[in-house]
């Protein structure tokens, strides 16, 4: 199990420390670092991220506001020089609060907590093998293996598969976080596909039966996972 992380801080030195520390912790990979929080949020909207190391006091937007905007499925560890935001951070379900300057030992402890929580989440998912979404006034259970692909529909997403189309009010980012990355890949801002139902692909499209789904700019790097990942 590899925890996919990013770091957001307006101070490059702080990001360098996190990069150095992550390299010393097993089970965690740092996908990207950002001094611009808005660029980071755009990245998170397009890529699956399990954990964010997040500064709080930044010039254009507070880390607390960033945390409130990302999916609740994405874990957050705040990294800050200020103590006064601790209570608010835990109200936002942050899993830890690192006060700068923090030691490698303290950083490792926070990462261990994140890895443990991710392990619990994945074990629970294996046992259930379905996702639960709200569709209209109903709570609907969808077997993961029945989902062919997911499509954006304005403020909603459609889960399309053996049960037909199930419409739920959520973002594509939230839908992506619900689905196991070993079985699903986002190919476009509007599409997520189940590997097992993909018949063929090229640089422009992914084909499920006779349906061609477009590959969006910036998503082609994940295509190789579709045929190289065990379901």
NORZI-V148408 format. One record per run of one state. SS is the DSSP state (hx for helix, st for strand, lp for the rest). FROM is the first residue (numbers start at 1). TO is the last residue. If there is no record, write none. Layout:
ss:SS from:FROM to:TO
ss:SS from:FROM to:TO
This chain:
ss:lp from:1 to:2
ss:st from:3 to:8
ss:lp from:9 to:11
ss:hx from:12 to:22
ss:lp from:23 to:27
ss:st from:28 to:34
ss:lp from:35 to:36
ss:hx from:37 to:46
ss:lp from:47 to:50
ss:st from:51 to:54
ss:lp from:55 to:62
ss:hx from:63 to:69
ss:lp from:70 to:74
ss:st from:75 to:80
ss:lp from:81 to:85
ss:hx from:86 to:91
ss:lp from:92 to:95
ss:st from:96 to:99
ss:lp from:100 to:103
ss:hx from:104 to:128
ss:lp from:129 to:129
ss:st from:130 to:135
ss:lp from:136 to:137
ss:st from:138 to:143
ss:hx from:144 to:146
ss:st from:147 to:153
ss:lp from:154 to:155
ss:st from:156 to:161
ss:lp from:162 to:163
ss:st from:164 to:168
ss:lp from:169 to:171
ss:hx from:172 to:178
ss:lp from:179 to:183
ss:st from:184 to:188
ss:lp from:189 to:190
ss:st from:191 to:194
ss:hx from:195 to:197
ss:lp from:198 to:199
ss:st from:200 to:201
ss:lp from:202 to:204
ss:st from:205 to:208
ss:lp from:209 to:210
ss:st from:211 to:214
ss:lp from:215 to:219
ss:hx from:220 to:222
ss:lp from:223 to:223
ss:hx from:224 to:228
ss:lp from:229 to:231
